[in-house]
Amino acid sequence: MKRRSFIRNTSQAGIGFSLLGIYSCKDDKKAVKETEKIQEIASTTATPFFKLSLAQWSIHNMINSDGVDPYTFAEKAKNWGFEGLEYVSQLYNKELKPANYSREAMQSFVDRSNAEAEKHGLKNILIMIDGQGDLATSDAAERKKAVENHYKWVDAAAAMGCHAIRVNLAGSSDPNEWKANSIDGLTQLSTYAKTKNINVLVENHGGLSSNAAMLTDVMDQVSMSNCGTLPDFGNFCIRRKDPKDYTDGCAENYDIYQGVKELMVHAKAVSAKSHNFDANGNETEIDYIKMLQIVKDAGYTGYIGVEYEGRELSEEEGIIATRDLLIKASKEVT
C-alpha cells in the first residue's frame, strides 16, 4: 500500500483527531482553523482515558538529518493535535555541547522552550536525558559524576514545569552488579530531584533495564515516591544478536505485555512505541488494544507519548498513524 493511501485509510478508520488527518501547517490561519476543527470534533466524541503527548524522538531524523530547528517542536506537535511535549536532551546538543552545558546555555534552552510551549498552548511533560553518564556503572566515582551531570536537567525540567526526567540504566551485564548500582544511582539522583519536585523515571531501554521484573525490583528497593518507571510498549530487547548492529535483531526478548503490566505498578508516564502498520492502521507487532487495556487496568490516566521509530512511513505520517491508532484503540478497551 502506498503511503498516501495508507494515511487516508487510517485517518478514516480513526475518530476524533484521526478524522482530520492533520499535517504541518505553514500558514498560521490554517493552523488555527485545523485546531478549531479538532476541538469541535473531539467535543462530540468520547474522551480517551489518557491525554496525548509527543515524544520529540519521533522527529529526530527531521532534526538531525534534515536540519529542522528543534525549537519548532511545539508548533509541530500542536498542528498534529497533541497536548503535551516530551523533550529529548540530545537533540539540543548542537548548541548545548559546545557550550559545555553552561548555566547560560541551559537557561537559553529553558527560555526558548517555554516561550514556544506557551505560544502554542502546550504543556511541557518531561525531558528524556541521554549522554550524561551511566547511572548504573560499577565505578562508584563515575556513577556519582553521572548523577551530578543530571542535576542541570532536573533544574531545567523544574524551570519548564515538567513533572519528570527520563533516565537510562545501562551498567553491567551482571544482574547483581546492575541491580545494586542502579539502586545507588537512582537513590542519589532522586534525592536531589525531590528537592525540585521532579520525578526520576526509568524506561525499559535495552539491556537489563528491559527485564521488567528486575527493574521493578530496583524500584521496590529504591522506594522513593519520586522514582518510577516509563513503560515503553516496544523496548524489551534484553540482549541483541550483535550489540554493534541493531539491524541484526534481538537474541533475547522480554514478553512485552507482561513487561508493561509489571512496570505499570511504578509508572508515572507511558510511551506508545510504533514502527510499522498494516492496511487497517494497526501496529504490526504490538496489539494496542491489549496494551491500552493493561495501562487502563493499572489506573493510569496521564499522558501517553507517541514515539514513532519506523522507516516505511515518514516521521510525520508515522506520528499521525500512531496518534490515530491510540485514539481508535482507546474506544475498544473496557
Secondary structure, 3 states (H helix, E strand, C coil): CCHHHHHHHHHHHCCHHHHCCCCCCCCHHHHHHHHHHHHHHHCCCCCCCCEEEEEHHHHHHHHHCCCCCHHHHHHHHHHCCCCEEEEEHHHHHHHHCCCCCCHHHHHHHHHHHHHHHHHCCCEEEEEECCCCCCCCCCCHHHHHHHHHHHHHHHHHHHHCCCCEEEECCCCCCCHHHHHHHHHHHHHHHHHHHHCCCCEEEEECCCHHHHCHHHHHHHHHHHCCCCEEEECECCCCEEEECCCCCHHHCEEEECCHHHHHHHHHHHECCEEEEECCECCCCCECCCCHHHHHHHHHHCCCCCEEEEEECCCCCCHHHHHHHHHHHHHHHHCCCC
